[in-house]
Amino acid sequence: LMQKFSLNQDVFLLGPPGPCRRRLIMAFCELMNFECEILTLSRDTTESDLKQRREILPGGTVHYVDQAPLRAAVNGRVLILDGIERTERNVLPTLNNLLENREMSLSDGRFLMSPIRFDKLVEGEAKESIESLSQKGFLKSSEHFRVVALGLPVPAYPGYPIDPPLRSRFQAKYVEPEFQESEHSDSFAKLIQQIRVASSAENEIKANRLPHLPEHVYSKVNSAVNGSN
């Protein structure tokens, strides 16, 4: 993570179900003293959840509320997209331009601009001031803004596969969860029992009958089963 952040690259953490991936990025943010914004994705996530949500105030006034991706981009925080495989494929392409160019058109008419282009307008021949650009509706994306996506590998698990253009924006890393037999003795015993039932029924272990665990966990379980028989 530290290497990818130093290279200004966004990260995609893959792994089996569990809190391991979120704990990892939260511990990293705490270690590096980074602020973060968490957006939990689902099938009900819409484009307004990724940009701005429209609200009507008393009196009929329309007000746009900045959502987590925009807040993270403006304030230089780490945006954590949790459950990226649960979102429909026509929603996430909204973030393509934000991930690639750090730019995004907003619902209230403003435009989020990359820090390089924004600084060129300020320091270039036009000599635009930050105040004048803000009045014209331009927002500067922070150079410290980073995106970390958390998801499950599909089709090994149910969900929507990520579009190749969106997938190419990330550097992926598979996170293998730790498994301590002493901390999960009950689950370990139940898993051994399931393997015995499956093996005695068909003389082989069927993957669809057992919970999905890392390969090294199954090797431990198999050695325990064979050692006790």
Secondary structure in CASP SS format (residue, H / E / C, confidence):
PFRMAT SS
TARGET T0000
AUTHOR 0000-0000-0000
METHOD secondary structure of the structure
MODEL  1
L C 1.00
M H 1.00
Q H 1.00
K H 1.00
F H 1.00
S H 1.00
L C 1.00
N C 1.00
Q C 1.00
D E 1.00
V E 1.00
F E 1.00
L E 1.00
L E 1.00
G C 1.00
P C 1.00
P C 1.00
G C 1.00
P C 1.00
C H 1.00
R H 1.00
R H 1.00
R H 1.00
L H 1.00
I H 1.00
M H 1.00
A H 1.00
F H 1.00
C H 1.00
E H 1.00
L H 1.00
M H 1.00
N C 1.00
F C 1.00
E C 1.00
C E 1.00
E E 1.00
I E 1.00
L E 1.00
T E 1.00
L C 1.00
S C 1.00
R C 1.00
D C 1.00
T C 1.00
T C 1.00
E H 1.00
S H 1.00
D H 1.00
L H 1.00
K C 1.00
Q E 1.00
R E 1.00
R E 1.00
E E 1.00
I E 1.00
L C 1.00
P C 1.00
G C 1.00
G C 1.00
T C 1.00
V E 1.00
H E 1.00
Y E 1.00
V E 1.00
D E 1.00
Q C 1.00
A H 1.00
P H 1.00
L H 1.00
R H 1.00
A H 1.00
A H 1.00
V H 1.00
N H 1.00
G C 1.00
R C 1.00
V E 1.00
L E 1.00
I E 1.00
L E 1.00
D E 1.00
G C 1.00
I H 1.00
E H 1.00
R H 1.00
T C 1.00
E C 1.00
R C 1.00
N C 1.00
V C 1.00
L H 1.00
P H 1.00
T H 1.00
L H 1.00
N H 1.00
N H 1.00
L H 1.00
L H 1.00
E H 1.00
N H 1.00
R C 1.00
E C 1.00
M E 1.00
S E 1.00
L C 1.00
S C 1.00
D C 1.00
G C 1.00
R C 1.00
F E 1.00
L E 1.00
M E 1.00
S C 1.00
P H 1.00
I H 1.00
R H 1.00
F H 1.00
D H 1.00
K H 1.00
L H 1.00
V H 1.00
E H 1.00
G C 1.00
E C 1.00
A C 1.00
K C 1.00
E C 1.00
S C 1.00
I H 1.00
E H 1.00
S H 1.00
L H 1.00
S H 1.00
Q H 1.00
K C 1.00
G C 1.00
F E 1.00
L E 1.00
K E 1.00
S C 1.00
S C 1.00
E C 1.00
H C 1.00
F C 1.00
R E 1.00
V E 1.00
V E 1.00
A E 1.00
L E 1.00
G E 1.00
L C 1.00
P C 1.00
V C 1.00
P C 1.00
A C 1.00
Y C 1.00
P C 1.00
G C 1.00
Y C 1.00
P C 1.00
I C 1.00
D C 1.00
P H 1.00
P H 1.00
L H 1.00
R H 1.00
S C 1.00
R C 1.00
F E 1.00
Q E 1.00
A E 1.00
K E 1.00
Y E 1.00
V C 1.00
E C 1.00
P C 1.00
E C 1.00
F C 1.00
Q C 1.00
E C 1.00
S C 1.00
E C 1.00
H C 1.00
S H 1.00
D H 1.00
S H 1.00
F H 1.00
A H 1.00
K H 1.00
L H 1.00
I H 1.00
Q H 1.00
Q H 1.00
I H 1.00
R H 1.00
V H 1.00
A H 1.00
S H 1.00
S H 1.00
A H 1.00
E H 1.00
N C 1.00
E C 1.00
I C 1.00
K C 1.00
A H 1.00
N H 1.00
R H 1.00
L C 1.00
P C 1.00
H C 1.00
L C 1.00
P C 1.00
E H 1.00
H H 1.00
V H 1.00
Y H 1.00
S H 1.00
K H 1.00
V H 1.00
N H 1.00
S H 1.00
A H 1.00
V H 1.00
N H 1.00
G H 1.00
S H 1.00
N C 1.00
END
